[in-house]
Amino acid sequence: MSTGIILFLVFLFIWALSWRFQIHFAIGLSIGLVLGFFIAPSIGPFAELEEIPLWLAPAPFITVVIFFFAYAFLSWWLLGRDKA
């Protein structure tokens, strides 16, 4: 079997388990897969290590931090409105 087929089957198994036990996680996996499908061609394949942009490696961490900050701000703002 090809490596791509094996990885697809593993992803499908994890998605099926998450759909059974954690439906929100399965929906998040689906949204991330669709977003990755559309974003990946703009990043493009790289023939050599020197072609990889410097910002690409920390991009997932930066994205998570931005979402955490936005979530924290919204939580602080929405919970603070109840006290006023």
Helices and strands as residue ranges (DSSP letters): H 3-21, H 23-43, G 49-51, H 59-83
